[in-house]
Amino acid sequence: MNLTVVIIAIILWVFYKKGSNGLPTWLVKALGVFLVVMLLRNLNEVYHFIFDESDAWWPLVKENAARFNQQLRDLIRTMMKGG
């Protein structure tokens, strides 16, 4: 997938949503259609990207969630002790 084109389209979409003047609605619709077509044409690559990235990030998410839960339990224990 041509990542540069997709990034430019996403940046234009963000400018449309955040900007005060915005972009013409026809341009936003065209960008939306373009992104959908790009995703459909490269569905196999999109699928592999999503699952490969999720497999790579999951250990980090799991570790941070466990650390957060432990710290939250410690905080509640400290609060219950009054210290």
DSSP file (Angstrom, degrees, kcal/mol; ACC not computed):
  #  RESIDUE AA STRUCTURE BP1 BP2  ACC     N-H-->O    O-->H-N    N-H-->O    O-->H-N    TCO  KAPPA ALPHA  PHI   PSI    X-CA   Y-CA   Z-CA
    1    1 A M              0   0    0      0, 0.0     2,-1.4     0, 0.0     3,-0.1   0.000 360.0 360.0 360.0 140.0    0.0    0.0    0.0
    2    2 A N     >  -     0   0    0      1,-0.2     4,-1.6     2,-0.1     3,-0.3  -0.614 360.0-172.8 -78.2  96.0    1.3    3.4   -0.8
    3    3 A L  H  > S+     0   0    0     -2,-1.4     4,-2.7     1,-0.2     5,-0.2   0.823  76.9  59.9 -63.6 -34.9    1.7    4.7    2.7
    4    4 A T  H  > S+     0   0    0      1,-0.2     4,-2.3     2,-0.2    -1,-0.2   0.919 105.8  47.6 -61.2 -44.3    2.6    8.3    1.7
    5    5 A V  H  > S+     0   0    0     -3,-0.3     4,-2.2     1,-0.2    -1,-0.2   0.910 112.8  48.7 -64.6 -42.4   -0.7    8.7   -0.1
    6    6 A V  H  X S+     0   0    0     -4,-1.6     4,-2.4     2,-0.2    -2,-0.2   0.907 110.7  50.6 -65.5 -41.7   -2.7    7.3    2.8
    7    7 A I  H  X S+     0   0    0     -4,-2.7     4,-2.5     2,-0.2    -2,-0.2   0.914 110.3  49.6 -62.6 -42.9   -0.9    9.5    5.3
    8    8 A I  H  X S+     0   0    0     -4,-2.3     4,-2.5     1,-0.2    -1,-0.2   0.915 111.1  49.8 -62.7 -42.1   -1.6   12.6    3.2
    9    9 A A  H  X S+     0   0    0     -4,-2.2     4,-2.1     1,-0.2    -2,-0.2   0.905 111.5  48.3 -63.8 -41.0   -5.3   11.7    3.0
   10   10 A I  H  X S+     0   0    0     -4,-2.4     4,-2.4     2,-0.2    -2,-0.2   0.902 110.6  51.1 -66.4 -40.4   -5.5   11.2    6.7
   11   11 A I  H  X S+     0   0    0     -4,-2.5     4,-2.6     2,-0.2    -2,-0.2   0.919 110.6  48.7 -63.0 -43.4   -3.8   14.5    7.4
   12   12 A L  H  X S+     0   0    0     -4,-2.5     4,-2.1     1,-0.2    -1,-0.2   0.892 110.8  51.0 -63.1 -38.5   -6.2   16.3    5.1
   13   13 A W  H  X S+     0   0    0     -4,-2.1     4,-2.2     2,-0.2    -2,-0.2   0.902 110.1  49.3 -65.0 -40.6   -9.1   14.6    6.8
   14   14 A V  H  X S+     0   0    0     -4,-2.4     4,-2.8     2,-0.2     5,-0.3   0.917 109.9  51.3 -64.9 -42.9   -7.8   15.7   10.2
   15   15 A F  H  X S+     0   0    0     -4,-2.6     4,-2.7     1,-0.2     7,-0.2   0.891 109.2  52.0 -59.9 -38.1   -7.4   19.3    8.9
   16   16 A Y  H  < S+     0   0    0     -4,-2.1    -2,-0.2     1,-0.2    -1,-0.2   0.928 114.4  41.5 -63.1 -44.6  -11.0   19.1    7.7
   17   17 A K  H  < S+     0   0    0     -4,-2.2    -2,-0.2     1,-0.2    -1,-0.2   0.855 126.6  32.2 -73.0 -34.9  -12.3   18.0   11.1
   18   18 A K  H  < S+     0   0    0     -4,-2.8    -2,-0.2    -5,-0.2    -3,-0.2   0.738  97.7  94.7 -95.8 -26.2  -10.1   20.3   13.2
   19   19 A G     <  -     0   0    0     -4,-2.7     4,-0.1    -5,-0.3    -4,-0.0  -0.308  67.2-139.2 -73.6 151.7   -9.8   23.4   11.0
   20   20 A S  S    S+     0   0    0      1,-0.1    -1,-0.1     2,-0.1    -4,-0.0   0.890 104.5  33.9 -76.2 -40.0  -12.1   26.4   11.3
   21   21 A N  S    S-     0   0    0      1,-0.1    -1,-0.1     0, 0.0    -5,-0.1   0.863  96.8-172.6 -82.2 -37.8  -12.5   26.9    7.5
   22   22 A G        -     0   0    0     -7,-0.2    -6,-0.1     2,-0.0    -2,-0.1  -0.060  26.1 -72.6  73.8-178.5  -12.3   23.3    6.6
   23   23 A L        -     0   0    0      1,-0.1     5,-0.1   -10,-0.1   -11,-0.0  -0.744  58.0 -81.3-109.7 159.6  -12.1   21.7    3.2
   24   24 A P    >>  -     0   0    0      0, 0.0     4,-1.7     0, 0.0     3,-0.6  -0.318  38.6-124.3 -59.3 144.9  -14.9   21.5    0.6
   25   25 A T  H 3> S+     0   0    0      1,-0.2     4,-2.5     2,-0.2     5,-0.2   0.840 109.6  58.8 -63.6 -32.5  -17.2   18.6    1.3
   26   26 A W  H 3> S+     0   0    0      1,-0.2     4,-2.2     2,-0.2    -1,-0.2   0.871 105.0  50.6 -64.3 -34.8  -16.6   17.1   -2.1
   27   27 A L  H <> S+     0   0    0     -3,-0.6     4,-2.3     2,-0.2    -1,-0.2   0.896 110.3  48.9 -69.4 -39.7  -12.9   16.8   -1.4
   28   28 A V  H  X S+     0   0    0     -4,-1.7     4,-2.4     2,-0.2    -2,-0.2   0.914 112.0  48.6 -65.8 -42.4  -13.5   15.1    1.9
   29   29 A K  H  X S+     0   0    0     -4,-2.5     4,-2.5     2,-0.2    -2,-0.2   0.900 111.0  50.9 -63.3 -40.2  -15.9   12.6    0.3
   30   30 A A  H  X S+     0   0    0     -4,-2.2     4,-2.5     2,-0.2    -2,-0.2   0.898 109.9  49.8 -64.2 -40.2  -13.4   12.0   -2.5
   31   31 A L  H  X S+     0   0    0     -4,-2.3     4,-2.6     2,-0.2    -2,-0.2   0.907 110.5  50.6 -64.4 -40.6  -10.7   11.3    0.1
   32   32 A G  H  X S+     0   0    0     -4,-2.4     4,-2.2     2,-0.2    -2,-0.2   0.928 112.1  45.9 -62.3 -45.4  -13.0    8.9    1.9
   33   33 A V  H  X S+     0   0    0     -4,-2.5     4,-2.6     1,-0.2    -1,-0.2   0.910 112.2  52.7 -63.2 -41.6  -13.8    7.0   -1.2
   34   34 A F  H  X S+     0   0    0     -4,-2.5     4,-2.7     1,-0.2    -2,-0.2   0.925 109.3  48.3 -60.6 -45.4  -10.1    6.9   -2.1
   35   35 A L  H  X S+     0   0    0     -4,-2.6     4,-2.4     2,-0.2    -1,-0.2   0.898 111.6  49.7 -63.9 -39.7   -9.2    5.5    1.3
   36   36 A V  H  X S+     0   0    0     -4,-2.2     4,-2.6     2,-0.2    -1,-0.2   0.929 111.9  48.1 -63.9 -44.2  -11.8    2.8    1.0
   37   37 A V  H  X S+     0   0    0     -4,-2.6     4,-2.7     2,-0.2     5,-0.2   0.918 111.3  50.8 -62.5 -43.1  -10.7    1.9   -2.5
   38   38 A M  H  X S+     0   0    0     -4,-2.7     4,-1.5     1,-0.2    -1,-0.2   0.913 111.8  47.5 -60.6 -42.7   -7.1    1.7   -1.3
   39   39 A L  H  < S+     0   0    0     -4,-2.4     7,-0.2     1,-0.2    -2,-0.2   0.914 113.6  47.2 -65.5 -42.0   -8.0   -0.5    1.6
   40   40 A L  H >< S+     0   0    0     -4,-2.6     3,-1.1     1,-0.2    -2,-0.2   0.895 111.4  50.4 -67.3 -39.4  -10.1   -2.8   -0.6
   41   41 A R  H 3< S+     0   0    0     -4,-2.7    -1,-0.2     1,-0.3     3,-0.2   0.811 121.4  34.8 -67.4 -28.4   -7.4   -3.1   -3.2
   42   42 A N  T 3X S+     0   0    0     -4,-1.5     4,-2.5    -5,-0.2    -1,-0.3  -0.160  76.1 134.0-117.7  37.5   -4.8   -3.9   -0.6
   43   43 A L  H <> S+     0   0    0     -3,-1.1     4,-2.6     1,-0.2     5,-0.2   0.858  71.3  53.5 -59.3 -38.8   -7.0   -6.0    1.8
   44   44 A N  H  > S+     0   0    0      2,-0.2     4,-2.3     1,-0.2    -1,-0.2   0.927 111.5  45.0 -63.7 -44.8   -4.4   -8.7    2.1
   45   45 A E  H  > S+     0   0    0      2,-0.2     4,-2.7     1,-0.2    -2,-0.2   0.890 112.8  51.5 -66.3 -39.0   -1.7   -6.3    3.2
   46   46 A V  H  X S+     0   0    0     -4,-2.5     4,-2.6    -7,-0.2     5,-0.2   0.931 110.2  49.7 -61.9 -45.3   -4.0   -4.5    5.5
   47   47 A Y  H  X S+     0   0    0     -4,-2.6     4,-2.3     1,-0.2     5,-0.2   0.937 113.7  44.5 -58.6 -49.5   -5.0   -7.8    7.2
   48   48 A H  H  X S+     0   0    0     -4,-2.3     4,-2.7     1,-0.2     5,-0.3   0.890 112.7  52.1 -65.3 -39.1   -1.4   -8.8    7.6
   49   49 A F  H  X S+     0   0    0     -4,-2.7     4,-2.5     2,-0.2     5,-0.3   0.939 110.8  47.4 -61.7 -47.1   -0.4   -5.4    8.9
   50   50 A I  H  X S+     0   0    0     -4,-2.6     4,-2.2     1,-0.2    -2,-0.2   0.938 118.1  39.7 -62.1 -47.7   -3.2   -5.3   11.5
   51   51 A F  H  X S+     0   0    0     -4,-2.3     4,-2.0    -5,-0.2    -1,-0.2   0.867 115.6  50.3 -75.6 -34.7   -2.5   -8.8   12.8
   52   52 A D  H  X S+     0   0    0     -4,-2.7     4,-1.7    -5,-0.2    -1,-0.2   0.923 114.3  45.6 -65.5 -42.9    1.3   -8.6   12.7
   53   53 A E  H  X S+     0   0    0     -4,-2.5     4,-2.4    -5,-0.3     5,-0.2   0.901 111.7  51.2 -67.2 -40.3    1.2   -5.3   14.6
   54   54 A S  H  X S+     0   0    0     -4,-2.2     4,-2.0    -5,-0.3    -1,-0.2   0.894 109.7  50.5 -65.8 -36.9   -1.2   -6.5   17.1
   55   55 A D  H  < S+     0   0    0     -4,-2.0    -1,-0.2     1,-0.2    -2,-0.2   0.867 112.9  47.1 -65.2 -35.0    0.9   -9.6   17.8
   56   56 A A  H  < S+     0   0    0     -4,-1.7     4,-0.4     1,-0.2    -2,-0.2   0.857 117.8  40.6 -74.6 -35.1    4.0   -7.3   18.2
   57   57 A W  H >X S+     0   0    0     -4,-2.4     4,-2.2     1,-0.2     3,-0.6   0.742  94.5  81.5 -86.2 -23.6    2.2   -4.9   20.6
   58   58 A W  H 3X S+     0   0    0     -4,-2.0     4,-2.8     1,-0.2     5,-0.2   0.869  88.1  52.8 -56.9 -44.1    0.2   -7.3   22.7
   59   59 A P  H 3> S+     0   0    0      0, 0.0     4,-2.3     0, 0.0    -1,-0.2   0.894 111.5  48.2 -59.3 -37.0    3.1   -8.3   25.1
   60   60 A L  H <> S+     0   0    0     -3,-0.6     4,-2.4    -4,-0.4    -2,-0.2   0.917 112.6  47.2 -67.8 -42.6    3.6   -4.6   25.8
   61   61 A V  H  X S+     0   0    0     -4,-2.2     4,-2.3     2,-0.2     5,-0.2   0.921 113.1  49.1 -63.4 -43.8    0.0   -3.9   26.4
   62   62 A K  H  X S+     0   0    0     -4,-2.8     4,-2.2    -5,-0.2    -2,-0.2   0.911 111.9  48.3 -62.9 -44.1   -0.3   -7.0   28.7
   63   63 A E  H  X S+     0   0    0     -4,-2.3     4,-2.3    -5,-0.2    -2,-0.2   0.919 113.2  47.0 -64.0 -44.7    2.7   -6.0   30.7
   64   64 A N  H  X S+     0   0    0     -4,-2.4     4,-2.5     1,-0.2    -1,-0.2   0.874 111.2  51.6 -66.7 -36.6    1.5   -2.4   31.2
   65   65 A A  H  X S+     0   0    0     -4,-2.3     4,-2.4     2,-0.2    -1,-0.2   0.911 110.9  47.8 -66.1 -41.4   -1.9   -3.6   32.2
   66   66 A A  H  X S+     0   0    0     -4,-2.2     4,-2.2     2,-0.2    -2,-0.2   0.909 112.9  48.5 -65.0 -41.5   -0.5   -5.9   34.8
   67   67 A R  H  X S+     0   0    0     -4,-2.3     4,-2.4     2,-0.2    -2,-0.2   0.907 111.5  50.0 -64.6 -42.1    1.8   -3.2   36.2
   68   68 A F  H  X S+     0   0    0     -4,-2.5     4,-2.3     1,-0.2    -2,-0.2   0.916 110.6  49.5 -62.4 -44.2   -1.2   -0.8   36.3
   69   69 A N  H  X S+     0   0    0     -4,-2.4     4,-2.3     2,-0.2    -1,-0.2   0.904 111.0  49.5 -63.2 -41.1   -3.4   -3.3   38.1
   70   70 A Q  H  X S+     0   0    0     -4,-2.2     4,-2.4     1,-0.2    -2,-0.2   0.921 112.1  47.5 -64.7 -43.3   -0.6   -4.0   40.7
   71   71 A Q  H  X S+     0   0    0     -4,-2.4     4,-2.3     2,-0.2    -1,-0.2   0.871 110.9  51.9 -66.3 -36.3    0.0   -0.3   41.3
   72   72 A L  H  X S+     0   0    0     -4,-2.3     4,-2.4     2,-0.2    -2,-0.2   0.910 110.0  48.7 -65.6 -42.2   -3.8    0.3   41.7
   73   73 A R  H  X S+     0   0    0     -4,-2.3     4,-2.5     2,-0.2    -2,-0.2   0.913 111.5  49.9 -62.5 -42.5   -4.0   -2.5   44.2
   74   74 A D  H  X S+     0   0    0     -4,-2.4     4,-2.4     2,-0.2    -2,-0.2   0.902 110.3  50.7 -63.2 -40.5   -1.1   -1.1   46.1
   75   75 A L  H  X S+     0   0    0     -4,-2.3     4,-2.5     2,-0.2    -2,-0.2   0.920 111.1  47.5 -62.8 -44.6   -2.7    2.4   46.1
   76   76 A I  H  X S+     0   0    0     -4,-2.4     4,-2.3     2,-0.2    -2,-0.2   0.903 111.3  50.9 -66.2 -39.7   -5.9    1.1   47.5
   77   77 A R  H  X S+     0   0    0     -4,-2.5     4,-1.7     2,-0.2    -1,-0.2   0.919 111.4  48.6 -61.8 -42.6   -4.1   -0.9   50.2
   78   78 A T  H  X>S+     0   0    0     -4,-2.4     5,-1.8     1,-0.2     4,-0.9   0.907 111.7  49.1 -63.5 -41.9   -2.2    2.2   51.2
   79   79 A M  H  <5S+     0   0    0     -4,-2.5     3,-0.4     1,-0.2    -1,-0.2   0.878 109.4  52.1 -65.8 -36.7   -5.4    4.2   51.3
   80   80 A M  H  <5S+     0   0    0     -4,-2.3    -1,-0.2     1,-0.2    -2,-0.2   0.826 106.9  53.1 -69.1 -30.8   -7.2    1.6   53.4
   81   81 A K  H  <5S-     0   0    0     -4,-1.7    -1,-0.2    -5,-0.2    -2,-0.2   0.690 112.6-122.7 -75.5 -18.6   -4.3    1.6   55.9
   82   82 A G  T  <5       0   0    0     -4,-0.9    -3,-0.2    -3,-0.4    -2,-0.1   0.659 360.0 360.0  87.3  16.9   -4.7    5.4   56.2
   83   83 A G      <       0   0    0     -5,-1.8    -4,-0.2     0, 0.0    -5,-0.1   0.392 360.0 360.0-121.2 360.0   -1.1    6.2   55.2
